[in-house]
């Protein structure tokens, strides 16, 4: 069976036994045997195959007929290893004892399980969702990073192991890896998906989000995960280009593909308006770092006191930096965060634009695994708490994916996804655009 399909296509089929749940799980396990040794997207688990087969059989017995089956009946999902999941240890990519990070199952995981999903496994994360990378490789080219911190969640979806995975973003940890891996990443409005049961990094910045293969899949997942979801039809949006020092951070290749996408949208009848915003971008980035470091130090105070020698040097440096932030400095940075949100929404209102468009990353995925890439193109939207989505926007000369970032107003998630589908149809980027299936099994790219 074809595993390289959208969640929005797969889920209804499983609900009517096309294919049967057990056959689908067997196909996933076969793909896992082929792909996982190369990409290392999942935390190793003894007995994973037997567990998934048992759970698929139990799901089929619980819902023998299609009429009452839940939306995600038997769909396997990946869960970033900072979400607590009953029956799985949580280590957040760290060397800390499992007992130190234990707790109640994350609300987002509960919602997926209530909707019928099966947990494929925990996905690899950078340590505590910061910058110390794990072993995961980019399925589009194994010599390159998949991005971080939700590296395993992005790679698992891109390689067809699961049609949906959970991730988090504190700077750019959903949008960046989704762009690098050539899939769709959706970061809803701040706190639109509950964070209970997720090991925090910086609570004022942490967002829960999803990885899927297309916007329709992201929309289906949002109906299950987001609080108060109320689908809203939306006409073609007026798009805004955030001109100024922020946009200047994008590299030449990324800007070239971005400009081509804008030209295609304009040719298709989209109204495009260029707006000068974020002239103080360096200050915005500094405020973000202040909040990140200070809150990380607060979150990790007790753990770092007990297990500081077990922390990666990069994470330890963040905690130590945060200890130097004064209460007044943190308060000023949080005030500036609220001002940024207000200023961006005011700029949208005055210019009459519905969404911002920007490059998802400064460029394609860097070569090697030492760095997960630069999140700067995602920083202001995370800082403002705006809903943001990335979709594939073409390939660089070496065949690596680039993404288009679509950003909406605070709590305008429903219309953002509707508008994103219209943009996706116009750009017409096929699923799996960069997978080199002829060169590698199971959709794994070149670059041993």
N, C-alpha and C positions, 0 to 999 in steps of 0.2 A: 504494500500500500504506500501511498505518497504521504510522507510526513512533512514535506516542505509546503504546507498549506497554511492558510490563515486560521487563527482561532475561530473566527466567525464562520468559517467553512467546516472545520473539523467538529466543533462542539455539537451543532445540530445533527450531523451525521451519526456521531456516537449515540445521541439520544434516540435515534431510530434503528440502532444496530447496524449501521453502515459506516464502518465495520463494527462487529461485536467488540465489546470492551476487551475481552481476553486476547483477541487477535491484534487489536491495536497495541496493547501493552507488549505483546511479543515482538511486534515490529519496532517499538521503541527500544526494547532491550537489545535487539539485533543492531540497531543503529548505534546504541551505546557501546557495544563491543567494538564496532568499527571506529567510531569517532573519538571516544573519550580518552583512549591512550595517547592520542595526539594533541588534544586540546586541554585536557585537565580542567574541565569546568566545574566538576562536582567534588565535594568532600567524599573521600572513599567511605564505603559502607559495606560491611559484611552482610551477605544475604539479601542484597537489594532486589535481585531478580525474584527470589521466592516471595519476599514481602509484597512486591508490586503485583505479582500474579494472584496472591491471596486476596489482596485488597480489591483487585478488579473482579474476582469471582464473587466476593462478598457484596460489592456494589451491584453486580448483576442480579444476585439473589434478592437484595433489598428492593430493587426496582425492576421486577421481571417484565413489565410492559412499559412502553414508551410514554404513555399518557401522563404519568406522574413524575417523570424523571427531572431532576434539577438541571439548571442551565449548563453546568460544566460536568455533567455526568461522565465520570471516568477519565476526564482530561488530566494528563500529567502536567504538573507545574514545578518549576524550580523556585527555591526560596533562598535568598541570600543569607549567609551564615551570620547575620546579626539579628535575625528574627528568631525568637524562641518558638520551637515547634515541639509539641508533645511527642515523645518517643525518639527524639534526636538530641544529641548534645549540641550546645552552642558555645563556640569558642571565638567567634568574631575575627577569625583569621589570626588569632594571637596564640601565645604559649601559656596563657593563664589557665589555671585549673578549671575544669568544666563546672565545678560546684560554685565557683565565684560568680559565674555569669548566668546561673540557672534562674528560672522564673516561670510565670504563667505564659501560656501560648499567646503569640501575638494576635491581636484582633484581626489584622488583615488575613492571616492564615486561617483563622476560624471562619471568616467569611467565604474564603475559597473552598474550604472543606464543606461548609454548609451548602455550597452550591454544587457539590458533587465531585470536586477536584481530588486527585490523588497526588501526594507529594512525591515527585521523582527523587528528590534529595536536596540536601543543602548545597548551595553553590558557593564557589570560592569568592572571598572578598579580600581586599587589602586589609591590613591590620586595623581593626576598629574603624573601618570605612574611611581611613585617611589615605596615606600615600605609599606605604610600604607594600610593594606588589607581591602577589602570589604567583603560582606556577602557570596560570592559564595563558593560552596562546590564542591569537586571533584566527578564527576559522577561515577568514578570507586569505590569509597569508600567515603561515605559522611562525615566520621569522619576526612578526610584528606584535606589539602589545594589543590586547583587546580593549584597553582603557581601564579605568578604575573609577570608583572603588568596586562597582558592581560588575566586576570582570566576568565571573562565572555565569551570572544571570544573562548577560548579553551574549556570551559565547554559546551557551546552551540553546538559546532560541535561534541564533544564527546558523547553528549546525543541525537544526532539526530535531534535537533531543526532546524539546517541549515547545508548545506553541505560545506559552505564557510563562513569565517568571517575575518574581518580585525583586525590586531593588530599592535603594535609597539614594538621595542626593542631598549633599550639604554644600557643595559648590557646583560640581558638574558630573556627578557620579552615575546619572542615568543618561543624560543627553549625550555626553562624550562617548561612553562605550557603545551605545546604540549606533551613533554615527560611525565610529570606527569599524563596527561589525556589519554595517549596511542593513540595519533593521529600524523599527520604530520604537522610540522610547518616549514615554509620557510621564511627566512630573506634574501632578495636579496642583491646584492652589494649596498653599501652606495649610496643613492639617486637614485637608479634604478627605484624605485617607488616614485613619487613626494611627498613631505611632505607639500605642500601648503594646508592650511586649517586644519592642525593638531596642537593642542596646544603643543608647544615644551617643552622638559625637558632640553636637552643639544644638541644644533643643530649640533655639530661636531660628535655626537654619535648616534643621533636618526635615526632609520630605520623604514620604513613601511613594513609590511609583512602579511602573510596569514596563516590561519589554514584550513586544509582539512583532509579528511579521508585517502587519499593515495597520492603517488607522482604524479600520473596522474592528480588528481584534482589540485594539486599545479601547475603543468605545464599549465593546461588550464587557471587557474587564472592569471598566469604570462603573458600569451600571451595578456591578456586584460590590465593588470595593469602596466607592466614594459615598460619603454621607449625603443624604438628601438629593440623590440624583434625579433630575427632572429633564428628560430629553427635550430639546428645543430645536425646531427647524430653523435654519439660518440661510439667508440669501448669500450671494457671492460677497465676500468681505472687501472692504477698502483696506489696502495693506500699507503699512508704514515702514520706511527704512530708517533705522536709527543712525543717521549720519553723525560723524564726529570722532572723538578719540577712541570710543569703544569699538566702532566698526573698523577703525584703522589697525586694531590688534590682529585682525585676520591676515593670514599669509597670502601670497600671490595666487597660489593654486586654489585655495579656498575661495578667495574673492572672485576669481575668474568663473568658477562654477556657480557661485552665488549670483553673479551678474547675469549669467546665461539663464538661470532659473527665473530671475526677475523679468528678463526680456521675454521669456516664453509666457509668463503670466500676463504681462502687459499686452502681448500680441493676442492672447485669448480673451481680452476684454476686462481684465482686472484693473482697477484704479490703483495706481502706485504713487505714494507721496513720500518725499524725502524730508525728514524732520531732524533738525539739530537738537540733540539731547545729550545728557550726561557729559557736559563739558568738564565736570569735575570727576572724571572717571577714576583717576588715581586715588582720590579721596574715598570714593565708593569702595574700591578694592581694599584700601587700608582699613576702612571701617569693618568690612567683612572679615578680614584677618583678625582684627581685634576681638570681634564676637566669637569667632571660631576658636581662637586660642584660649580666651578667658573661660568660655563655657566648657571646652574640653578639659581644662585643668580642674574645673569644678566637678564635672562628671567623674573624672578619673582619680579624684583626690584619695579616696580610700584604697582603691585598687593599686594605684601607683605607690602608695606608702608600703603596701604589703609585697608587691610583685614588681617593683620598678626595674629590677635587673632582667626581667623577662620581656620587657618592651623593646620593640625595634627602635633603633636610634632616631628615626624620623618622628615616630610617635612621641618618644620621650622628649625630643626637642620642642614639639608643639606644647606638651603639658608644661614644660619648664618655662617656655615663653609666656604661656597664659597666666602663670603664677605672678608674673611681673605686671600684669594689667591691673590698674586700680579700679575701684568701684566707679569713680567718676568717669574714667575713660570708657568703661563698658557702657555706662548709662548714656554717654554722648554718642557712642557708636549705635546703640539701639535707637536713640532718637533719630539719628541720621537715616537709619533703615526705614523708619516710618515716613520720613520726608521723601526718600527715594520713591517709595510706593505711590505717595500722593503726587509727586511731580510727574512720574511717568503716566499715571492715569489722566492728569490734567493735560499733558501734552497730547494724549490720544483724543481727548474730548475736543480740544481746540482745533486740532487738525482734521477731525472727523474720520479717524482711522479705527478699524476694528481689531486688527492684529499687527504685531511687529513681526518682521521677517529679518533673519540674520543668519550668517553661517553658524553651523552647529559647533564647529571646532576651528582652531587656527589653521589646521591642515589635516592631512591624512594621518593614520596611526603611525607613530614613530617606530622605527626598527628596534628590535630588542625588547627585553622585558624589565629593564632597570627602571624605566619611567613609564607611567601610565598616561602621559600626555598633559597638555596645558588646558585647564578648565576655564580660562578667562572669559571665553565667549558665553559661558553659562552663568557666570558669577552674578551679574546685576539682576537677572530674572529670579535667581534663587534668593538673593538678598531681599528683593521686593516681595517674594512669595507668590509671584505670578504663575499661572499654569503655563507650561511649556512642553512642546513636542518636537521631536526630530524625525524626519523622514529621509529616505535615500534621495540623493541629488546628483548622482553620477559617480564616475570613477576618475581617479587621477591617472597620469600616464603609466603608472606601474600597476594599475588595476585595483587600487585600494579605494574603498568607498569614501564619499563625502556626503554630508548631510545638510539639509535645510531646516533651520530652527523656526518654529512658529509659536508665538507667544501671545497670550490673551490677557484681558483684564483680570484683576483679582476676583475670584469666584465666578468667572465666566467660562468655566470648563466645558459646559455642554455645547455652547456655541463654538468654542475653540475647536473641539473635535469635529463638529459638523463642517466648519470652514476648512479644517485641515483635510478632510476627505475630498472637498472640492479642489483644493490645491493639488492633492495627490493624484486625482484623476487627470488634471491638466498636465502635470509633469509626466505621468504615465511611466513610472519606474517599476519594472516587474519585480515580483517577489524573488529573492535570491539572486539579485542582479550581479553579484560578484563571485558567486560560488563557482569553483573550478571542478565540477564533478567528474570531468573526464580525466583529470590529473590525480584526484584523490577520491577514495571511497566516501560515501555518506556525506557528500557536500563539503569536504574539508579542502581548504585551499592549498596552494603550493607552499614550499618553504620548509622542508624538513630541518 
